[in-house]
Amino acid sequence: MDEDGRQVTLPVKIQRIVSLAPNLTEIVYAVGAGDRLVGNTEYCDYPAEAKNIAKIGDTMHPSVERIIALKPQIVLVSTASQLEAFTQQLNQQRIAVYVTNPRSLDEIFRSITVLGDLFGQSEQAALVAAALRKRAEAVETKISGLKPFSVFYQVSGEPLYTIGHDAYLTDLVRRAGGISVTASVPGAFPRYSDESALAARPEAIILPTGGSMGSANATAAGPLRNSPAVLNGRVYRINDDHLSRPGPRLVDGLEEMARALHPEAFE
């Protein structure tokens, strides 16, 4: 059973893996199965070895023909929405499709251990997850007792997108000592109206910037420009690769976010 509740039949020993998302590529390497990765996306650029793997297109529009030509035993998918177009074709080729869909940091740690188990790398996966959990707990210990800030996480400015109830980033904001002002909005990455953003009046704004996908010049969206966050200079730019990829480096993002929101706890 994968994380989307689908029954998946897998070979006992998995030797050929295709990853359809950068976070899954990072997990494959982290658990010690990188030598079995035969295909990944154009966005899979970490660790450095991932750049040399055969590319099957981008995350949302992979080439089914290229995937099949690589003869994988398993294709790793980050969300069920990627599935519909090609699952049937892959099933006909007896290629297993495995979906991960974490909604919190704990669920990301679980994805790491489960994928480690699938690849016969249980011991290394358990060590990786334990080390990441220890770092996350250290952050929470440092900021415990401090007043949380209301936070707006800006996924994109025009049009304005943010994080909702189902996003793992909502959990990350909370662990970093913030309260997402959009935590109760349905969905994971909802479109947000200018009127709602104007009314939110967050004390801090997180802008994912740089990295392989984020804009290095991102600024707070128009309706947020008179918010307490902007007026008090509490707009924080954090490496997008450490936030948009629910894998091992998300703990880097947690540490960076907590340090931005509560620098006094890290002096």
Backbone as CSV, one residue per row, in Angstrom:
resi,resn,N_x,N_y,N_z,CA_x,CA_y,CA_z,C_x,C_y,C_z
1,MET,0.853,-1.194,0.000,0.000,0.000,0.000,0.893,1.251,0.000
2,ASP,0.689,2.141,-0.994,1.502,3.363,-0.987,0.803,4.448,-0.173
3,GLU,1.352,5.683,-0.184,0.817,6.744,0.669,-0.485,7.345,0.136
4,ASP,-0.884,6.911,-1.063,-2.168,7.338,-1.615,-3.228,6.264,-1.382
5,GLY,-2.859,5.202,-0.620,-3.792,4.124,-0.310,-3.989,3.131,-1.438
6,ARG,-3.096,3.172,-2.443,-3.197,2.256,-3.574,-2.425,0.965,-3.288
7,GLN,-2.996,-0.164,-3.691,-2.307,-1.445,-3.553,-1.254,-1.535,-4.653
8,VAL,0.006,-1.742,-4.280,1.097,-1.778,-5.259,1.849,-3.092,-5.108
9,THR,2.044,-3.802,-6.210,2.813,-5.047,-6.194,4.246,-4.728,-6.599
10,LEU,5.184,-5.060,-5.728,6.588,-4.711,-5.958,7.459,-5.961,-6.018
11,PRO,8.531,-5.910,-6.820,9.472,-7.030,-6.812,10.215,-7.099,-5.476
12,VAL,10.700,-8.277,-5.129,11.409,-8.447,-3.852,12.670,-7.596,-3.827
13,LYS,13.398,-7.583,-4.927,14.633,-6.795,-4.992,14.492,-5.753,-6.101
14,ILE,14.513,-4.494,-5.712,14.360,-3.404,-6.680,15.738,-2.917,-7.104
15,GLN,16.025,-3.062,-8.397,17.338,-2.686,-8.926,17.283,-1.501,-9.883
16,ARG,16.105,-1.176,-10.398,15.987,-0.083,-11.374,14.840,0.836,-10.950
17,ILE,15.194,2.110,-10.636,14.250,3.079,-10.079,14.180,4.296,-10.998
18,VAL,12.972,4.801,-11.223,12.785,6.106,-11.867,12.085,7.015,-10.855
19,SER,12.591,8.235,-10.701,11.997,9.215,-9.787,11.399,10.359,-10.588
20,LEU,10.155,10.721,-10.256,9.485,11.806,-10.963,9.414,13.091,-10.147
21,ALA,10.274,13.236,-9.147,10.291,14.475,-8.356,11.649,14.651,-7.685
22,PRO,12.124,15.894,-7.582,13.433,16.144,-6.961,13.541,15.638,-5.528
23,ASN,12.458,15.785,-4.737,12.540,15.329,-3.341,12.723,13.819,-3.265
24,LEU,12.092,13.081,-4.185,12.211,11.627,-4.181,13.600,11.197,-4.637
25,THR,14.150,11.926,-5.601,15.536,11.665,-6.014,16.477,11.852,-4.830
26,GLU,16.274,12.916,-4.059,17.133,13.179,-2.898,16.998,12.073,-1.857
27,ILE,15.775,11.580,-1.664,15.573,10.495,-0.692,16.272,9.224,-1.163
28,VAL,16.163,8.903,-2.463,16.809,7.695,-3.000,18.309,7.726,-2.703
29,TYR,18.943,8.869,-2.932,20.381,8.985,-2.638,20.649,8.930,-1.137
30,ALA,19.812,9.595,-0.355,20.038,9.656,1.096,20.009,8.274,1.736
31,VAL,19.141,7.383,1.227,19.052,6.050,1.835,20.054,5.068,1.231
32,GLY,20.866,5.544,0.281,21.933,4.699,-0.250,21.554,3.875,-1.463
33,ALA,20.508,4.289,-2.186,20.078,3.530,-3.369,20.295,4.310,-4.667
34,GLY,21.120,5.345,-4.614,21.337,6.189,-5.785,21.924,5.453,-6.974
35,ASP,22.669,4.383,-6.703,23.279,3.625,-7.811,22.233,2.836,-8.598
36,ARG,20.981,2.796,-8.095,19.915,2.068,-8.797,18.960,3.014,-9.533
37,LEU,19.222,4.304,-9.442,18.378,5.292,-10.111,18.753,5.351,-11.589
38,VAL,17.796,5.027,-12.458,18.097,4.996,-13.901,17.450,6.153,-14.653
39,GLY,16.512,6.883,-13.997,15.874,8.013,-14.659,15.293,8.977,-13.647
40,ASN,15.324,10.275,-13.973,14.698,11.289,-13.112,14.327,12.503,-13.961
41,THR,13.857,13.574,-13.318,13.368,14.731,-14.067,14.455,15.776,-14.294
42,GLU,14.132,16.725,-15.150,15.063,17.833,-15.444,15.352,18.661,-14.197
43,TYR,14.440,18.652,-13.219,14.631,19.443,-12.004,15.451,18.714,-10.940
44,CYS,15.753,17.440,-11.163,16.496,16.658,-10.169,17.992,16.987,-10.294
45,ASP,18.444,17.895,-9.433,19.817,18.400,-9.551,20.626,18.242,-8.266
46,TYR,20.079,17.490,-7.297,20.782,17.294,-6.036,20.543,15.879,-5.553
47,PRO,21.639,15.198,-5.077,23.039,15.626,-5.107,23.562,15.727,-6.548
48,ALA,24.825,16.149,-6.675,25.385,16.438,-8.005,25.239,15.260,-8.969
49,GLU,25.358,14.026,-8.459,25.272,12.842,-9.327,23.928,12.747,-10.033
50,ALA,22.892,13.333,-9.413,21.547,13.252,-9.995,21.465,13.943,-11.348
51,LYS,22.357,14.906,-11.590,22.343,15.630,-12.865,22.735,14.727,-14.032
52,ASN,23.461,13.649,-13.745,23.976,12.777,-14.803,23.038,11.617,-15.139
53,ILE,21.914,11.522,-14.443,20.958,10.448,-14.686,20.093,10.793,-15.907
54,ALA,19.675,9.778,-16.658,18.817,9.987,-17.838,17.566,10.777,-17.449
55,LYS,17.259,11.811,-18.237,16.116,12.685,-17.939,14.866,12.231,-18.707
56,ILE,13.728,12.213,-18.005,12.490,11.734,-18.629,11.469,12.864,-18.819
57,GLY,11.955,14.132,-18.777,11.053,15.275,-18.913,10.921,15.998,-17.592
58,ASP,9.887,16.852,-17.477,9.728,17.584,-16.226,8.798,16.828,-15.285
59,THR,8.528,17.428,-14.132,7.776,16.729,-13.081,6.341,16.421,-13.491
60,MET,5.672,17.381,-14.119,4.252,17.200,-14.444,4.019,16.573,-15.822
61,HIS,5.034,16.619,-16.701,4.850,16.082,-18.058,5.997,15.145,-18.429
62,PRO,6.126,14.053,-17.692,7.201,13.110,-18.023,6.870,12.342,-19.306
63,SER,7.892,11.884,-19.983,7.695,11.086,-21.197,7.517,9.618,-20.809
64,VAL,6.322,9.095,-21.047,6.050,7.695,-20.722,6.956,6.786,-21.558
65,GLU,7.177,7.175,-22.812,8.032,6.368,-23.688,9.444,6.253,-23.121
66,ARG,9.975,7.392,-22.634,11.334,7.355,-22.059,11.377,6.507,-20.802
67,ILE,10.330,6.632,-19.976,10.279,5.836,-18.740,10.303,4.346,-19.076
68,ILE,9.440,3.934,-19.998,9.352,2.516,-20.364,10.675,2.016,-20.948
69,ALA,11.331,2.867,-21.757,12.608,2.471,-22.374,13.695,2.206,-21.332
70,LEU,13.580,2.835,-20.158,14.589,2.654,-19.104,14.378,1.366,-18.299
71,LYS,13.255,0.670,-18.574,12.944,-0.608,-17.921,13.015,-0.561,-16.386
72,PRO,12.367,0.450,-15.767,12.382,0.487,-14.294,11.461,-0.582,-13.715
73,GLN,11.741,-0.968,-12.473,10.819,-1.850,-11.750,9.824,-1.031,-10.926
74,ILE,10.226,0.204,-10.615,9.366,1.080,-9.815,9.528,2.527,-10.272
75,VAL,8.415,3.236,-10.330,8.420,4.674,-10.622,7.892,5.382,-9.378
76,LEU,8.685,6.305,-8.849,8.306,7.051,-7.645,7.645,8.362,-8.048
77,VAL,6.479,8.625,-7.457,5.668,9.789,-7.809,5.387,10.581,-6.536
78,SER,5.404,11.924,-6.639,5.255,12.735,-5.425,3.814,13.074,-5.089
79,THR,2.925,13.095,-6.074,1.504,13.366,-5.785,0.637,12.545,-6.718
80,ALA,-0.538,12.234,-6.268,-1.457,11.423,-7.074,-1.824,12.120,-8.377
81,SER,-1.774,13.455,-8.408,-2.163,14.183,-9.621,-1.230,13.879,-10.786
82,GLN,-0.021,13.418,-10.485,0.897,13.048,-11.564,0.476,11.732,-12.234
83,LEU,-0.333,10.960,-11.550,-0.585,9.576,-11.937,-1.431,9.354,-13.168
84,GLU,-2.557,10.091,-13.220,-3.653,9.679,-14.075,-3.249,9.396,-15.520
85,ALA,-2.390,10.243,-16.066,-2.079,10.157,-17.490,-1.342,8.882,-17.874
86,PHE,-0.530,8.370,-16.994,0.353,7.292,-17.457,0.329,6.004,-16.632
87,THR,-0.426,5.979,-15.532,-0.421,4.776,-14.694,-0.826,3.530,-15.469
88,GLN,-1.875,3.667,-16.295,-2.372,2.504,-17.025,-1.298,1.954,-17.970
89,GLN,-0.598,2.857,-18.665,0.452,2.408,-19.588,1.577,1.694,-18.850
90,LEU,1.938,2.235,-17.686,3.016,1.605,-16.917,2.557,0.264,-16.347
91,ASN,1.304,0.190,-15.927,0.769,-1.080,-15.416,0.830,-2.165,-16.485
92,GLN,0.538,-1.784,-17.729,0.589,-2.754,-18.833,2.006,-3.296,-19.030
93,GLN,2.983,-2.486,-18.678,4.390,-2.893,-18.789,4.898,-3.556,-17.497
94,ARG,3.974,-3.739,-16.548,4.303,-4.315,-15.235,5.364,-3.489,-14.497
95,ILE,5.222,-2.184,-14.606,6.077,-1.245,-13.868,5.255,-0.683,-12.715
96,ALA,5.718,-0.881,-11.499,4.980,-0.422,-10.317,5.089,1.087,-10.170
97,VAL,3.982,1.726,-9.800,3.961,3.169,-9.529,3.696,3.345,-8.036
98,TYR,4.613,4.041,-7.354,4.493,4.220,-5.901,4.384,5.707,-5.584
99,VAL,3.300,6.085,-4.895,3.026,7.496,-4.596,3.406,7.829,-3.158
100,THR,4.123,8.931,-2.973,4.316,9.489,-1.627,3.572,10.814,-1.578
101,ASN,2.974,11.118,-0.438,2.197,12.357,-0.338,2.225,12.882,1.102
102,PRO,3.421,13.228,1.618,3.522,13.641,3.022,2.885,14.995,3.279
103,ARG,2.229,15.118,4.450,1.578,16.381,4.817,2.171,16.984,6.073
104,SER,3.268,16.406,6.555,3.929,16.947,7.747,5.370,16.457,7.756
105,LEU,6.172,17.043,8.620,7.568,16.626,8.725,7.664,15.166,9.163
106,ASP,6.823,14.756,10.107,6.841,13.356,10.553,6.528,12.407,9.403
107,GLU,5.603,12.803,8.538,5.264,11.944,7.403,6.402,11.884,6.392
108,ILE,7.200,12.948,6.297,8.380,12.925,5.430,9.421,11.950,5.993
109,PHE,9.622,11.983,7.311,10.539,11.016,7.928,10.042,9.593,7.654
110,ARG,8.722,9.399,7.706,8.164,8.075,7.449,8.405,7.666,5.991
111,SER,8.258,8.609,5.049,8.537,8.309,3.634,9.968,7.832,3.454
112,ILE,10.900,8.475,4.150,12.314,8.094,4.050,12.512,6.661,4.530
113,THR,11.927,6.315,5.670,12.125,4.957,6.205,11.406,3.919,5.337
114,VAL,10.220,4.246,4.838,9.485,3.290,4.003,10.225,3.028,2.690
115,LEU,10.710,4.089,2.046,11.455,3.894,0.797,12.761,3.134,1.062
116,GLY,13.382,3.416,2.195,14.572,2.641,2.574,14.248,1.161,2.707
117,ASP,13.114,0.859,3.318,12.681,-0.542,3.445,12.455,-1.181,2.068
118,LEU,11.795,-0.444,1.168,11.505,-0.977,-0.176,12.786,-1.329,-0.925
119,PHE,13.825,-0.528,-0.705,15.071,-0.724,-1.451,16.088,-1.589,-0.700
120,GLY,15.661,-2.197,0.415,16.583,-3.022,1.198,17.649,-2.207,1.897
121,GLN,17.329,-0.948,2.193,18.284,-0.030,2.839,17.726,0.444,4.183
122,SER,17.078,-0.468,4.908,16.375,-0.088,6.138,17.286,0.571,7.157
123,GLU,18.472,0.013,7.324,19.366,0.514,8.377,19.797,1.953,8.089
124,GLN,20.231,2.197,6.859,20.674,3.558,6.522,19.499,4.540,6.581
125,ALA,18.344,4.119,6.097,17.171,5.001,6.121,16.792,5.362,7.551
126,ALA,16.862,4.381,8.448,16.531,4.642,9.855,17.511,5.631,10.469
127,LEU,18.796,5.504,10.107,19.814,6.434,10.620,19.579,7.847,10.098
128,VAL,19.258,7.952,8.809,18.992,9.260,8.196,17.792,9.918,8.876
129,ALA,16.703,9.164,9.020,15.480,9.717,9.626,15.727,10.118,11.075
130,ALA,16.481,9.315,11.811,16.757,9.622,13.223,17.587,10.896,13.350
131,ALA,18.585,11.059,12.481,19.435,12.260,12.524,18.623,13.512,12.197
132,LEU,17.737,13.406,11.208,16.888,14.545,10.833,15.909,14.883,11.953
133,ARG,15.342,13.843,12.562,14.392,14.058,13.658,15.075,14.754,14.831
134,LYS,16.319,14.371,15.098,17.081,14.966,16.206,17.309,16.460,15.952
135,ARG,17.648,16.817,14.708,17.849,18.231,14.371,16.544,19.015,14.506
136,ALA,15.432,18.405,14.055,14.126,19.082,14.151,13.748,19.300,15.609
137,GLU,14.008,18.306,16.436,13.687,18.428,17.869,14.557,19.494,18.537
138,ALA,15.800,19.622,18.082,16.701,20.646,18.643,16.160,22.048,18.354
139,VAL,15.609,22.241,17.154,15.006,23.533,16.799,13.837,23.828,17.728
140,GLU,12.962,22.840,17.904,11.765,23.056,18.721,12.124,23.313,20.188
141,THR,13.191,22.690,20.641,13.650,22.929,22.018,14.115,24.375,22.180
142,LYS,14.862,24.868,21.171,15.400,26.230,21.251,14.305,27.290,21.274
143,ILE,13.228,27.063,20.531,12.199,28.108,20.433,11.028,27.882,21.397
144,SER,11.085,26.806,22.165,9.970,26.537,23.086,9.838,27.686,24.080
145,GLY,8.627,28.099,24.322,8.376,29.201,25.256,8.370,30.566,24.609
146,LEU,8.828,30.665,23.346,8.826,31.961,22.658,7.464,32.186,21.993
147,LYS,7.063,33.453,21.927,5.766,33.780,21.323,5.828,33.549,19.808
148,PRO,4.909,32.738,19.260,4.924,32.518,17.810,4.432,33.744,17.047
149,PHE,4.993,33.952,15.864,4.571,35.048,14.996,3.534,34.554,13.997
150,SER,2.603,35.429,13.633,1.697,35.085,12.532,2.476,35.238,11.224
151,VAL,2.399,34.217,10.381,3.259,34.136,9.194,2.419,33.947,7.936
152,PHE,2.783,34.691,6.882,2.220,34.426,5.560,3.321,33.806,4.713
153,TYR,3.057,32.616,4.181,4.022,31.952,3.305,3.566,32.198,1.868
154,GLN,4.385,32.929,1.130,4.031,33.302,-0.243,4.675,32.325,-1.226
155,VAL,3.862,31.447,-1.796,4.376,30.501,-2.790,4.719,31.241,-4.075
156,SER,3.799,32.119,-4.513,4.063,32.994,-5.659,3.256,34.274,-5.467
157,GLY,3.731,35.360,-6.098,3.108,36.668,-5.870,2.026,37.031,-6.853
158,GLU,2.226,36.760,-8.133,1.253,37.121,-9.161,1.071,35.956,-10.125
159,PRO,-0.017,35.206,-10.041,-1.090,35.308,-9.047,-0.612,34.849,-7.672
160,LEU,-1.358,35.234,-6.654,-0.961,34.963,-5.283,-1.371,33.548,-4.869
161,TYR,-0.372,32.742,-4.540,-0.603,31.397,-4.008,0.070,31.286,-2.652
162,THR,-0.515,30.475,-1.783,0.027,30.317,-0.437,-0.044,28.844,-0.021
163,ILE,0.105,28.573,1.271,0.015,27.203,1.775,-1.270,27.049,2.582
164,GLY,-1.909,25.908,2.436,-3.168,25.678,3.137,-3.076,24.580,4.179
165,HIS,-4.227,24.112,4.578,-4.361,23.127,5.659,-3.567,21.854,5.399
166,ASP,-3.529,21.403,4.135,-2.927,20.103,3.823,-1.449,20.168,3.465
167,ALA,-0.836,21.334,3.517,0.568,21.462,3.109,1.515,21.079,4.246
168,TYR,2.550,20.317,3.915,3.585,19.992,4.911,4.266,21.274,5.405
169,LEU,4.250,22.324,4.591,4.882,23.589,4.990,4.121,24.285,6.114
170,THR,2.822,24.028,6.235,2.058,24.580,7.352,2.579,24.010,8.667
171,ASP,2.905,22.719,8.651,3.517,22.063,9.815,4.905,22.643,10.065
172,LEU,5.651,22.912,8.983,7.011,23.436,9.130,7.001,24.823,9.773
173,VAL,6.076,25.670,9.340,5.955,27.016,9.916,5.701,26.924,11.421
174,ARG,4.793,26.030,11.804,4.479,25.856,13.234,5.720,25.409,14.016
175,ARG,6.453,24.463,13.476,7.649,23.955,14.160,8.750,25.017,14.255
176,ALA,8.714,25.978,13.316,9.733,27.029,13.299,9.370,28.201,14.206
177,GLY,8.231,28.111,14.873,7.843,29.178,15.786,6.930,30.207,15.165
178,GLY,6.140,29.767,14.191,5.175,30.658,13.563,3.793,30.034,13.550
179,ILE,2.808,30.824,13.178,1.458,30.316,12.960,1.039,30.803,11.577
180,SER,0.846,29.890,10.657,0.447,30.290,9.308,-0.942,30.910,9.341
181,VAL,-1.082,32.105,8.780,-2.388,32.779,8.769,-3.358,32.094,7.809
182,THR,-2.831,31.167,6.993,-3.689,30.452,6.042,-3.805,28.967,6.404
183,ALA,-3.519,28.626,7.658,-3.508,27.217,8.083,-4.864,26.536,7.938
184,SER,-5.935,27.303,7.966,-7.271,26.682,7.886,-7.850,26.697,6.474
185,VAL,-7.106,27.251,5.515,-7.601,27.297,4.133,-7.530,25.886,3.538
186,PRO,-8.615,25.388,2.941,-8.594,24.020,2.400,-7.538,23.830,1.317
187,GLY,-7.020,22.598,1.237,-6.053,22.261,0.198,-4.621,22.455,0.657
188,ALA,-3.699,22.185,-0.261,-2.273,22.282,0.065,-1.670,23.616,-0.388
189,PHE,-1.912,23.981,-1.653,-1.326,25.218,-2.193,-2.414,26.026,-2.902
190,PRO,-3.317,26.648,-2.122,-4.466,27.337,-2.712,-4.115,28.715,-3.299
191,ARG,-4.904,29.107,-4.293,-4.881,30.500,-4.765,-5.506,31.347,-3.660
192,TYR,-4.943,32.545,-3.413,-5.414,33.375,-2.303,-5.811,34.739,-2.839
193,SER,-6.945,35.246,-2.402,-7.432,36.525,-2.933,-6.664,37.701,-2.332
194,ASP,-6.601,38.783,-3.101,-5.938,39.996,-2.621,-6.626,40.533,-1.369
195,GLU,-7.959,40.429,-1.340,-8.717,40.930,-0.186,-8.356,40.163,1.085
196,SER,-8.254,38.842,0.959,-7.903,38.014,2.121,-6.484,38.311,2.588
197,ALA,-5.578,38.505,1.627,-4.181,38.805,1.983,-4.089,40.142,2.703
198,LEU,-4.864,41.114,2.231,-4.888,42.446,2.846,-5.383,42.354,4.290
199,ALA,-6.388,41.496,4.501,-6.988,41.362,5.831,-6.134,40.521,6.784
200,ALA,-5.216,39.721,6.234,-4.455,38.770,7.066,-3.483,39.468,8.028
201,ARG,-2.887,40.566,7.569,-1.945,41.360,8.367,-0.921,40.498,9.126
202,PRO,-0.126,39.699,8.406,0.866,38.851,9.069,1.999,39.661,9.684
203,GLU,2.589,39.108,10.725,3.747,39.745,11.377,5.057,39.386,10.685
204,ALA,5.044,38.317,9.900,6.230,37.905,9.153,5.792,37.279,7.835
205,ILE,6.637,37.413,6.819,6.372,36.818,5.509,7.574,35.962,5.126
206,ILE,7.299,34.742,4.650,8.354,33.859,4.150,8.276,33.847,2.632
207,LEU,9.409,34.155,1.981,9.501,34.105,0.523,10.503,33.026,0.127
208,PRO,10.061,31.943,-0.518,11.024,30.974,-1.035,11.747,31.587,-2.235
209,THR,13.057,31.675,-2.188,13.809,32.366,-3.244,15.019,31.546,-3.661
210,GLY,15.590,31.929,-4.808,16.801,31.257,-5.273,16.531,29.792,-5.533
211,GLY,17.485,28.938,-5.222,17.327,27.521,-5.495,17.158,27.290,-6.988
212,SER,16.664,26.120,-7.359,16.543,25.795,-8.777,15.244,26.317,-9.379
213,MET,14.251,26.643,-8.507,12.936,27.049,-9.013,12.545,28.461,-8.589
214,GLY,12.959,28.898,-7.409,12.511,30.181,-6.873,13.219,31.359,-7.521
215,SER,12.536,32.495,-7.554,13.141,33.716,-8.082,13.990,34.382,-7.007
216,ALA,15.219,34.743,-7.368,16.115,35.393,-6.407,15.621,36.794,-6.055
217,ASN,14.727,37.361,-6.893,14.256,38.737,-6.689,12.827,38.804,-6.156
218,ALA,12.337,37.724,-5.579,10.952,37.699,-5.094,10.710,38.793,-4.063
219,THR,9.542,39.426,-4.158,9.154,40.449,-3.180,7.730,40.150,-2.713
220,ALA,7.363,40.732,-1.587,6.018,40.524,-1.047,4.977,41.030,-2.049
221,ALA,3.917,40.262,-2.232,2.856,40.625,-3.175,2.201,41.940,-2.774
222,GLY,1.644,42.636,-3.778,1.044,43.953,-3.567,0.151,44.089,-2.347
223,PRO,-0.834,43.195,-2.150,-1.738,43.361,-1.008,-1.075,43.167,0.354
224,LEU,0.160,42.687,0.350,0.870,42.481,1.627,1.821,43.632,1.954
225,ARG,1.919,44.607,1.052,2.980,45.618,1.200,2.771,46.575,2.358
226,ASN,1.547,46.666,2.870,1.311,47.499,4.054,1.072,46.662,5.308
227,SER,1.455,45.404,5.238,1.282,44.504,6.391,2.332,44.822,7.451
228,PRO,2.078,44.470,8.722,3.094,44.656,9.763,4.426,43.994,9.402
229,ALA,4.378,42.861,8.688,5.610,42.161,8.307,6.513,43.056,7.465
230,VAL,5.936,43.697,6.444,6.730,44.552,5.553,7.138,45.829,6.277
231,LEU,6.208,46.444,6.996,6.502,47.709,7.685,7.593,47.548,8.745
232,ASN,7.688,46.348,9.356,8.697,46.104,10.391,9.928,45.350,9.883
233,GLY,10.011,45.206,8.553,11.196,44.559,7.977,11.312,43.080,8.315
234,ARG,10.172,42.413,8.435,10.198,40.989,8.778,9.752,40.134,7.578
235,VAL,10.434,40.362,6.467,10.228,39.561,5.256,11.491,38.735,5.068
236,TYR,11.343,37.410,5.060,12.514,36.525,5.087,12.579,35.675,3.820
237,ARG,13.721,35.736,3.161,13.957,34.942,1.947,14.738,33.679,2.327
238,ILE,14.180,32.550,1.961,14.778,31.255,2.314,14.914,30.416,1.044
239,ASN,16.023,29.715,0.928,16.319,28.898,-0.252,15.142,27.988,-0.598
240,ASP,14.605,28.174,-1.795,13.430,27.425,-2.230,13.666,25.909,-2.230
241,ASP,14.894,25.481,-2.540,15.186,24.039,-2.574,15.051,23.408,-1.192
242,HIS,15.183,24.221,-0.140,15.066,23.707,1.226,13.625,23.742,1.732
243,LEU,12.708,24.232,0.899,11.303,24.349,1.305,10.355,23.591,0.383
244,SER,10.633,23.625,-0.916,9.671,23.068,-1.882,9.875,21.574,-2.123
245,ARG,10.919,21.008,-1.513,11.196,19.581,-1.723,11.029,18.825,-0.404
246,PRO,9.920,18.103,-0.244,9.701,17.391,1.018,10.586,16.148,1.153
247,GLY,11.852,16.409,1.445,12.843,15.357,1.602,13.832,15.733,2.691
248,PRO,15.036,15.146,2.678,16.000,15.364,3.761,16.361,16.826,4.017
249,ARG,16.444,17.644,2.945,16.888,19.036,3.148,15.794,19.946,3.696
250,LEU,14.570,19.417,3.885,13.516,20.236,4.485,13.902,20.642,5.912
251,VAL,14.703,19.825,6.570,15.155,20.191,7.920,16.097,21.392,7.857
252,ASP,16.879,21.527,6.776,17.657,22.756,6.570,16.714,23.952,6.509
253,GLY,15.606,23.785,5.772,14.617,24.857,5.671,14.001,25.193,7.011
254,LEU,13.721,24.176,7.818,13.185,24.397,9.167,14.157,25.220,10.002
255,GLU,15.438,24.850,9.964,16.449,25.573,10.749,16.564,27.020,10.281
256,GLU,16.543,27.229,8.952,16.660,28.584,8.408,15.440,29.435,8.779
257,MET,14.252,28.822,8.715,13.031,29.556,9.029,12.977,29.922,10.514
258,ALA,13.330,28.979,11.376,13.314,29.240,12.823,14.331,30.324,13.189
259,ARG,15.488,30.284,12.537,16.536,31.284,12.809,16.077,32.669,12.355
260,ALA,15.314,32.707,11.232,14.798,33.994,10.742,13.737,34.557,11.693
261,LEU,12.804,33.687,12.122,11.707,34.153,12.963,12.160,34.454,14.386
262,HIS,13.097,33.681,14.894,13.533,33.815,16.291,15.062,33.811,16.412
263,PRO,15.715,34.842,15.859,17.186,34.862,15.903,17.753,34.807,17.326
264,GLU,16.996,35.348,18.281,17.484,35.384,19.664,17.691,33.988,20.232
265,ALA,16.969,32.995,19.697,17.093,31.625,20.219,18.340,30.931,19.704
266,PHE,18.982,31.531,18.698,20.124,30.858,18.058,21.443,31.614,18.266
267,GLU,21.421,32.625,19.139,22.648,33.402,19.359,23.667,32.572,20.129
